Amino acid sequence: MTNHRLNLLFALASLPFVLQPGVGRCDTPAPRPAAATAAPEERMDHISVTSVGTGSAVILIPGLSTPRAVWDGVASDLAKTHRVILVQVNGFGGDAPGGNLAPGILDGMVAELDRYIVREKLGQPMIIGHSMGGLAALLYARAHPDHVARVMVVDALPFIGQLFAPGATVPLIEPQARAMRDQMKASYGTPTNPAFAEGTANNLALKPDSRARVKSWVIAADVRVSAQAFYEDMTTDLRGDMAKITTPITMLYPWNEVAPSKAKADQLYHDAYAAAPNVSYVDIGDSAHFIMLDQPAAFQAALTGFVAGK
């Protein structure tokens, strides 16, 4: 197994173990809201949604244990020309868990997002998802191809289990994923381990400020929600459906000098999305999983090209 895969697996596996039970307090001050004119938050069973700006809609979905604040660096500028829909999973960002203590988080996210799109008459919005949010974007494109114009997936795979072994399948990894989920949930109510939080952040981001923000988000999330979401992420396999997802996909992925190298990252992500009929690739160097934090200018450029249809 490559160093990249080991590092990513460590980050994925350790992330929910370090979460503050219930509503946590962040060691680092929370970033400012994306824009002062954001609409009041609308809370559903699985997600909450707020919006800012006017124009054609762009939906931003954060990843595992991550609040909508991950998009703060791009939301305000994007809102100058678009209606920006900012999603947050209930239980992340210090929010109450809502309906996310039970199975069905990913399916609930997709269903509630579609009801919102239809009710708000958004037509075919663009959807951008990071990590687990990228998987949710792919699930949405599979379920509702007529309700989405195009998708940007930021460092997510159709099946994260393939990082364990080239021939991994859901039945092979499900027992381990279930055991990890149950252990995570059992840790609810115990004190946060700052060393693990810092180690997780260090595996997911490269820059000191990026790591500080990721650490604060990790601590603020509800471990029970992260455990269930982690399990669903691990046991969702879209590899057999990629050829059927005709929605245009932009695959944005990182590489760096430590791991993965550009060559290894190219192979991993190009192979994972090879079956998709309409996919383009954008790589950003000197970055880890949180590309928008490590390389904000490069991420902004990629986002600008995506929303412009380039």
DACOR-V854396 format. One record per residue. PSI is psi in whole degrees, -180 to 180 (NA if undefined). D_FIRST is the distance of its C-alpha to the first C-alpha in Angstrom with 2 decimals. Layout:
psi = {PSI,PSI}
d_first = {D_FIRST,D_FIRST}
This chain:
psi = {136,160,-37,-46,-39,-43,-44,-41,-40,-44,-45,-42,-36,-20,-56,-16,-19,8,144,128,142,-144,114,167,137,138,-30,137,140,143,157,153,155,-36,145,-21,14,143,156,145,136,121,129,-169,-41,-27,162,154,138,162,158,143,176,161,-167,144,140,125,129,121,119,176,-163,126,15,134,173,-16,-16,-22,7,-33,-16,-19,-42,-47,-41,-33,-11,-24,-5,160,115,119,116,115,148,135,130,131,-15,159,20,1,157,149,-20,-130,11,12,-11,163,157,24,-52,-46,-38,-40,-48,-45,-44,-36,-40,-40,-38,-45,-44,-46,-41,-1,51,-7,-117,84,164,142,130,125,138,133,-122,-31,-30,-40,-42,-38,-41,-42,-39,-44,-35,-42,-33,62,-25,-6,16,136,-50,164,137,123,119,104,64,155,153,-26,105,-22,-21,-15,-20,-41,148,-35,20,144,166,-47,-31,-37,-12,-43,-41,-42,-40,-43,-41,-42,-48,-37,-39,-48,-36,-20,-6,132,-8,158,151,142,102,-34,-41,-39,-43,-41,-40,-48,-38,-26,-20,-14,158,-39,147,-45,-38,-45,-39,-41,-43,-43,-44,-37,-40,-45,-31,-15,158,118,-33,-40,-44,-38,-48,-41,-40,-45,-45,-37,-46,-30,15,122,107,8,-40,-12,-7,-36,-20,-11,98,-12,133,133,130,120,112,124,156,164,162,179,-22,-62,133,153,165,-42,-44,-38,-42,-47,-45,-52,-36,-41,-41,-31,12,-32,-16,132,-18,81,140,157,138,121,144,118,171,46,153,-155,-40,74,-41,-21,-42,-38,70,-38,-45,-38,-43,-41,-43,-41,-43,-43,-39,-50,-24,-5,22,NA}
d_first = {0.00,3.82,6.67,8.19,6.32,6.74,10.15,11.11,10.49,12.49,15.07,15.46,15.71,17.96,20.14,22.70,23.13,24.85,27.28,30.99,32.76,35.33,36.45,34.89,36.24,34.24,34.25,34.29,37.07,36.09,36.20,39.40,39.78,38.96,42.67,45.93,47.19,44.42,45.86,46.07,43.00,43.16,41.42,40.41,38.81,35.16,35.38,37.84,38.81,40.80,41.74,43.17,44.84,46.36,45.57,42.96,40.37,36.82,34.80,32.13,29.73,27.60,24.33,23.46,25.89,27.17,30.90,32.61,33.13,29.79,31.89,34.75,34.07,34.71,36.86,40.18,40.15,38.96,41.81,44.36,44.00,42.26,42.39,39.18,38.12,36.00,34.26,33.15,31.75,34.21,32.90,31.12,32.96,35.15,36.60,37.74,35.37,37.95,36.79,33.10,33.25,33.25,30.78,31.05,30.05,28.39,31.18,33.73,32.48,32.79,36.20,37.67,36.52,38.17,41.35,41.47,41.03,43.75,46.10,45.84,46.30,43.41,43.28,39.92,38.15,35.00,32.09,29.39,26.63,23.87,20.73,22.24,25.39,23.78,22.96,26.59,27.82,26.23,27.74,31.01,31.00,30.45,33.24,35.71,35.36,39.02,38.61,36.05,36.44,32.89,29.65,27.40,23.91,22.50,18.71,18.30,16.75,18.80,16.44,14.13,12.93,10.97,8.24,7.90,7.65,9.42,12.52,12.85,16.52,18.71,20.27,17.06,15.94,19.55,20.45,17.73,18.63,22.26,21.96,20.36,23.12,25.79,24.75,24.77,28.18,29.49,28.86,31.47,34.40,32.66,32.65,30.00,27.67,27.94,25.21,22.63,24.14,23.87,20.27,19.38,21.51,20.00,16.52,18.24,20.74,21.47,25.26,27.31,29.47,26.61,25.03,28.47,29.05,25.75,26.44,29.93,28.82,26.34,29.20,31.67,29.92,30.88,28.18,29.49,29.09,25.62,24.62,26.10,24.82,21.24,21.67,23.18,20.54,17.80,20.03,21.34,20.18,22.04,20.30,23.38,25.72,24.50,26.93,29.73,29.24,31.74,31.94,30.90,27.49,26.49,22.76,22.44,19.13,18.27,16.70,17.44,17.44,14.76,11.94,11.75,13.96,16.44,15.21,11.68,13.49,16.09,13.97,12.21,15.64,17.85,16.13,16.23,19.94,21.04,23.29,25.21,28.61,29.31,26.43,26.32,23.63,24.16,21.68,22.61,21.44,21.59,20.55,18.11,18.29,22.07,23.08,26.71,26.94,25.08,26.76,29.82,31.78,29.10,28.40,32.18,32.52,29.91,31.63,35.03,34.06,32.66,35.79,37.94,36.35,35.16}
